[in-house]
Every structure is written in structure tokens, then in C-alpha cells.
């Protein structure tokens, strides 16, 4: 006799119900960065579009920033910690290997007994985690999931590295994903190009640093030209596939919210995708910098807070980063 296992049954669909952000109060203009890397404001703006970014202080640990963004997203969604079934945190800058940052966030939120874990997919981490939250809710393994992208990039970069020091900033963004009668999160199109996994990454391991303390602290390095070429031309086809998977055209979009890596990459993708002028393009990078896994939810919150994109409108999200990994999906804005 074969015993059949029961299977959980979830919602017909899932959607983003709320969004929140935490931006450190310290604003760092290019003038504060340029001397250390023998550069100038004009050079940084022309290369990246960045005019300023936020740096977290010693009293702003990663878990605190992440929980701050998550709490705002939960308030926007109208749910409490008791409603949560899972906390997902996308991060590449957590220098504490264990326990997970997600368990820190759950504790700070007062979410007792929830599933909690981190997602390590660098600048695509938020899109990866969002896809997982969508699947959880539709499969019935959670009813409400808070998805956080949180980074203290200043902990893992070299302030004297001309290739990275001017690009990165700190911050956290979050969304609450919950059940919906119809799909509010389209199918994810994701993958990796492991042949280029060495173009972004740490220059040494923490084990090497432990064995030879005289070595510099491991920091992230990047082959900027390779990353620029890959992201500019390889991500537009991924975005097109996400539109097709969702069954919509670019003209149906209200907003385009790509990872805020570089303004030139964003502008190139817009041209290749032939986005109509009616589509609002997130360019939060100008005042926030590249916040890796936090950049998409931060940019989403910025567009909604300034009423540049409508609640209920469709937005195309595209994340890409170290690995090299990528993910794209269409969502309905909260």
C-alpha cells in the first residue's frame, strides 16, 4: 500500500504589498571621495552618474538598517511581525558569517518562530529573493514574506581603489510579499555566467587574512570595463525574456527599475529595450550610489515616495552582479 503525502496549497498569486527604505543620514559628495582616488567630481559623474552616496556610521549596523527598512515595508503593507512566515535578506556585505543576517532582522522585528535565511547573489540578490518569496506564497509554505536587500558596502571596499571607491554606498530596502487572487509578480528569468565569476569578487579570503594578519583586509575588486560590457549588452535580452514571460510589452510598463550599477549601463539598456518615453526609469544611483542588493528596493521606494510611478503600475526589475549572476521579473507596484 502506497501512502500519499499531503501537499500544501498556497495562494493563486502573490504581489508586493508594501515597500520601505533605510538611508543612512550621512551624505557623502564626490568631493569627499575624489582626493583619495586622484579623481574629480566631473570624472566620477561622467563615468557613473553618481553625485553623492550614503555611508553608514558605527551606530548603524547592517541588521539595524535592514530591520528599519523591513519595518517600514510592513507598516506600508499593514501587517505585523506575527503575520510573517519568512524573512529573506539579500546581502553580499555581511562580514558575520553566522548566524544569518535574516535571523538578526527577525529578532529586531520581534518575528518569533519564522523561517529566516540569507540569499547570496550579490547585486541580483533582491530579485532572487523576490522570486523565492513569490514561489513560497504560491506553494503555501508562507503567507507573508518580508524581502530585504541590505548592504554596508563601505565595509568591503578599498577607499583608495580608483575602480570601486566612488561607486558604492550603504543602505537597505525592503518589500512585503503576500497573497493575491491574481499574479502580481511575473515569472523570474534568471541564471549565471560562471565563466566571468572572477571579474567581481574579493581579492583574498578571510582564511588567508587570518593566517597572515599582516595582509590587507580582504576587499572587493572589479574589472569595470568587462562588467560594463557584459551588463550593457547581455541584460537587455534577459529583460526582454522577462517581459515575454509575463505576457506584456515594454509599452505596458509604468516603470523600469534596474540595479543601480552605473547610469551609462541603465541608459544603454533603455536604448536597447526601446522603452517608450511613458516608462519612468529609476536613476536613484545619482544620490544613492551602487548599493548592490539594496539598490532595486531603494530605487522602487524612491519612485513611489516621489509619486513618479503609480501604485498598481507594472515595473520591470533587472538585477545583475558578481558571479556573474542575473535575474529579471515584472511586478505590480504596491
MARZADO-605467 format. One record per residue (C-alpha): residue number from 1; x, y, z. Coordinates in Angstrom, 3 decimals. Each point is the difference from the previous one (the first is absolute). Example, Ala and Ser with C-alpha at 12.3 -4.5 7.8 and 13.67 -1.06 7.14 Angstrom:
MARZADO-605467
1 12.300 -4.500 7.800
2 1.370 3.440 -0.660
//
This chain:
MARZADO-605467
1 0.000 0.000 0.000
2 1.355 3.367 -1.022
3 -0.585 2.862 2.399
4 -0.564 3.305 -1.727
5 1.615 3.076 1.531
6 -1.999 3.124 0.462
7 1.057 3.070 -1.923
8 -0.431 3.565 1.171
9 -2.232 2.262 -2.038
10 0.807 3.671 -0.307
11 -1.472 3.111 -1.541
12 -0.923 0.364 -3.658
13 2.557 2.773 -0.281
14 2.255 2.293 1.982
15 0.798 3.684 -0.130
16 1.988 2.735 1.707
17 -2.173 1.563 2.691
18 2.384 2.542 1.520
19 3.437 1.530 -0.428
20 2.408 1.656 2.430
21 3.497 1.471 0.036
22 2.791 0.941 2.347
23 2.524 2.559 -1.192
24 2.831 0.964 2.364
25 -0.148 3.724 0.790
26 3.634 0.645 -0.960
27 0.164 1.303 -3.577
28 3.418 -0.359 -1.633
29 0.567 2.200 -3.080
30 2.548 -0.804 -2.690
31 2.309 2.655 1.389
32 0.505 -2.153 3.095
33 0.927 -3.019 -2.120
34 2.019 1.482 -2.840
35 3.241 0.963 1.747
36 0.664 -3.516 1.303
37 -0.296 -1.444 -3.513
38 1.670 2.899 -1.865
39 -3.234 0.902 -1.747
40 -2.572 2.788 -0.268
41 -3.734 0.552 0.222
42 -0.192 0.412 -3.775
43 1.817 -3.303 -0.631
44 -2.202 -1.940 2.428
45 -3.245 1.439 -1.415
46 1.070 -0.683 -3.584
47 1.005 -3.572 0.806
48 -2.931 -0.978 2.197
49 -2.651 2.700 0.354
50 0.597 0.034 3.763
51 0.078 3.357 1.782
52 -0.295 -1.240 3.579
53 -0.640 -3.113 2.046
54 -0.825 -0.944 3.612
55 2.520 -1.477 2.457
56 -1.147 -1.782 3.147
57 1.602 0.831 3.326
58 1.202 -2.258 2.791
59 -3.425 0.328 1.643
60 -1.768 -1.324 -3.114
61 0.743 -3.735 -0.192
62 -1.247 -1.965 -2.967
63 -2.738 -1.743 1.984
64 -1.344 3.295 1.306
65 -0.200 1.507 -3.493
66 -1.665 -3.139 -1.376
67 -2.565 -0.123 2.805
68 -0.709 3.722 -0.419
69 -0.868 -0.493 -3.672
70 -1.992 -3.165 0.740
71 -2.025 1.715 2.719
72 -0.986 2.799 -2.367
73 -1.002 -2.507 -2.687
74 -2.146 -1.887 2.518
75 -1.689 3.216 1.128
76 -0.698 0.864 -3.651
77 -1.478 -3.471 -0.553
78 -2.052 0.181 3.199
79 1.384 -3.173 1.565
80 1.726 -0.791 3.288
81 2.918 -2.248 0.910
82 -2.497 -2.663 1.061
83 -1.207 -0.244 -3.615
84 3.417 -0.822 -1.447
85 0.853 -3.499 -1.129
86 3.507 0.713 -1.244
87 2.750 2.630 0.021
88 2.295 0.006 -3.041
89 3.042 2.269 -0.080
90 2.094 0.521 -3.127
91 3.486 1.245 0.859
92 3.612 -0.325 -1.112
93 1.570 2.212 2.667
94 -0.856 -1.797 3.232
95 3.408 -0.713 1.531
96 -1.530 -2.219 2.693
97 -0.174 -3.463 -1.550
98 -2.395 -1.392 2.591
99 -2.645 0.286 1.203
100 -1.792 1.345 -3.049
101 -0.869 3.667 -0.329
102 -3.623 -1.068 -0.530
103 -0.203 -1.424 3.528
104 1.353 3.305 1.330
105 -2.716 1.842 -1.926
106 -2.703 -2.394 1.219
107 1.081 0.574 3.605
108 -0.003 3.777 -0.446
109 -3.498 -0.164 -1.522
110 -1.293 -2.238 2.781
111 -0.927 -2.685 -2.532
112 0.156 -3.121 2.141
113 0.204 -3.452 -1.540
114 0.183 1.125 -3.634
115 2.221 -1.551 -2.632
116 2.968 2.301 -0.609
117 2.981 -0.270 -2.318
118 2.347 2.026 -2.185
119 0.276 -0.018 -3.784
120 3.478 0.416 -1.487
121 -0.388 1.193 -3.577
122 1.789 3.358 0.227
123 -1.728 2.803 -1.913
124 -2.640 -2.426 -1.333
125 -0.769 -1.229 3.517
126 -3.207 1.974 0.468
127 -1.466 -1.313 -3.257
128 0.983 -3.549 0.965
129 -1.618 0.374 3.435
130 -3.134 1.556 -1.491
131 -0.396 -2.989 -2.324
132 0.379 -2.356 2.961
133 -2.606 1.917 2.016
134 -2.431 -0.195 -2.914
135 0.499 -3.764 -0.226
136 -0.395 -0.445 3.778
137 -3.346 1.766 0.072
138 -1.352 -1.799 -3.051
139 1.170 -3.358 1.381
140 -1.499 0.656 3.431
141 3.211 -0.091 2.028
142 -0.512 3.601 1.168
143 -2.811 2.556 -0.109
144 1.998 3.208 0.445
145 3.715 0.379 -0.714
146 2.139 3.041 0.603
147 2.786 0.269 -2.583
148 2.898 2.276 0.899
149 3.029 1.176 -1.944
150 2.553 1.424 2.436
151 3.609 1.056 -0.497
152 2.853 1.738 1.760
153 2.231 0.041 -3.050
154 2.427 2.301 1.783
155 1.017 -3.017 2.111
156 1.260 -1.956 -3.016
157 1.524 2.572 -2.370
158 3.376 1.708 -0.087
159 -0.489 3.794 0.351
160 3.162 0.501 -2.087
161 -1.020 -2.279 -2.881
162 -0.652 2.196 -3.033
163 -2.162 -2.714 -1.551
164 -2.510 -0.456 2.829
165 0.289 2.638 2.744
166 -2.216 2.580 -1.729
167 -2.713 -2.467 -1.008
168 -1.363 -1.506 3.187
169 -2.194 1.147 2.847
170 -1.931 -1.412 2.956
171 -3.708 -0.504 0.586
172 -2.900 -2.421 0.211
173 -3.279 -0.465 -1.843
174 -2.809 -2.454 0.645
175 -3.330 -1.224 -1.288
176 -2.775 -2.121 1.472
177 -1.304 -2.705 -2.298
178 -3.420 -1.478 0.686
179 -2.858 -1.960 -1.588
180 -2.009 1.273 -2.946
181 -2.904 -1.315 -2.055
182 1.978 0.829 -3.141
183 3.685 0.009 -0.853
184 1.802 3.114 1.183
185 3.491 -1.422 -0.537
186 0.863 -1.385 -3.413
187 2.173 -3.040 -0.727
188 3.662 0.518 0.821
189 2.613 -0.255 -2.741
190 3.282 -0.737 1.731
191 3.351 -1.627 -0.470
192 3.741 0.408 0.215
193 3.101 0.341 -2.143
194 2.543 -1.781 2.167
195 2.707 0.418 -2.648
196 0.216 3.621 1.163
197 -0.278 -0.642 3.734
198 3.439 1.534 0.632
199 -0.750 3.466 -1.413
200 -1.636 1.057 3.301
201 1.068 -1.443 3.309
202 2.156 0.194 3.089
203 3.743 0.139 -0.602
204 0.717 -2.580 2.722
205 -1.809 -2.154 2.532
206 -0.513 0.670 3.706
207 1.878 -3.247 0.626
208 3.055 1.430 -1.746
209 -0.300 3.164 2.066
210 -0.265 -2.052 3.202
211 3.110 -1.984 -0.861
212 1.968 3.121 -0.939
213 -1.306 2.973 2.009
214 2.532 2.288 -1.644
215 -1.968 -0.376 -3.237
216 -2.566 2.709 -0.768
217 -3.641 -0.635 0.946
218 -1.701 -1.810 -2.921
219 -1.881 2.459 -2.205
220 -2.130 -0.188 -3.095
221 1.630 0.751 -3.346
222 -1.596 0.383 -3.396
223 1.019 -0.040 -3.643
224 -2.175 2.969 -0.896
225 0.285 -0.124 -3.822
226 -0.923 -3.708 -0.142
227 -2.949 0.472 2.319
228 -1.179 3.025 -1.971
229 0.058 -1.856 -3.323
230 -1.717 -3.087 1.436
231 -2.763 1.878 1.806
232 -0.655 2.522 -2.778
233 -0.587 -2.564 -2.715
234 -0.867 -3.288 1.710
235 -2.664 1.266 2.404
236 -2.329 1.525 -2.593
237 -0.792 -3.450 -1.510
238 -0.639 -1.298 3.531
239 -2.405 2.892 0.558
240 -1.738 -0.773 -3.294
241 -0.454 -3.611 1.079
242 -1.533 1.154 3.298
243 -2.496 2.167 -1.898
244 -0.900 -2.916 -2.248
245 -0.341 -2.383 2.968
246 -2.416 2.463 1.640
247 -1.954 0.315 -3.237
248 0.424 3.745 -0.391
249 1.727 2.539 -2.240
250 2.367 2.788 1.014
251 -2.818 2.457 -0.731
252 -2.048 -1.588 2.810
253 2.575 1.017 2.593
254 -0.354 2.927 2.364
255 3.589 -0.260 1.248
256 3.387 -1.571 -0.660
257 1.955 -0.679 3.212
258 3.382 -1.552 -0.792
259 2.826 -0.587 2.437
260 1.620 3.396 0.571
261 3.499 -0.931 -1.138
262 0.910 2.788 -2.397
263 -2.062 2.634 -1.796
264 1.620 -0.891 -3.324
265 -1.050 -3.647 0.378
266 -3.554 1.096 0.811
267 -0.152 2.354 -2.999
268 1.386 -2.681 -2.340
269 -2.628 -2.518 1.144
270 -2.740 2.572 -0.572
271 1.183 0.538 -3.573
272 0.300 -3.710 -0.781
273 -3.418 -0.711 1.525
274 -1.461 2.966 -1.925
275 -1.978 1.088 3.026
276 -2.672 2.577 -0.825
277 0.212 3.395 1.672
278 -3.047 -0.880 2.091
279 2.118 -2.455 2.030
280 1.574 1.608 3.073
281 3.609 -1.147 0.425
282 1.497 -0.239 3.496
283 3.243 1.953 0.262
284 0.363 -0.045 3.774
285 3.708 -0.655 -0.509
286 0.629 3.756 -0.310
287 -0.458 0.578 3.740
288 0.214 -3.524 1.438
289 2.852 -1.605 -1.927
290 0.217 -3.713 -0.632
291 -1.452 -1.768 3.050
292 0.208 -3.489 -1.512
293 -2.865 -2.193 1.262
294 -1.774 3.021 1.494
295 -0.095 2.085 -3.165
296 -3.222 -1.272 -1.609
297 -2.281 0.347 3.059
298 1.587 3.359 0.848
299 -0.647 1.235 -3.543
300 -3.556 -1.370 0.110
301 -0.715 1.793 3.265
302 1.435 3.237 -1.410
303 -2.251 -0.072 -3.085
304 -3.102 -0.698 2.081
305 0.855 2.525 2.728
306 0.420 2.737 -2.603
307 -3.134 -1.186 -1.833
308 1.942 -0.477 -3.222
309 -1.478 -3.479 -0.482
310 -3.611 -0.954 0.713
311 -1.187 -2.475 2.593
312 -1.237 -3.044 -1.900
313 2.153 0.732 -3.043
314 2.239 -2.626 -1.552
315 3.756 0.223 0.530
316 2.839 -1.963 -1.567
317 2.744 -0.938 2.475
318 3.458 -1.115 -1.147
319 2.799 -0.978 2.388
320 3.545 -1.043 -0.931
321 3.311 -0.315 1.767
322 2.893 -2.083 1.302
323 -0.054 -3.597 -1.071
324 -0.898 1.129 -2.618
325 -3.667 -0.463 0.868
326 -3.177 1.628 -1.234
327 -3.772 -0.014 0.478
328 -2.936 1.922 -1.432
329 -3.745 0.064 0.602
330 -3.020 2.232 -0.516
331 -1.881 1.064 3.140
332 -3.061 2.024 0.829
333 0.998 2.927 2.229
334 -1.578 0.257 3.459
//
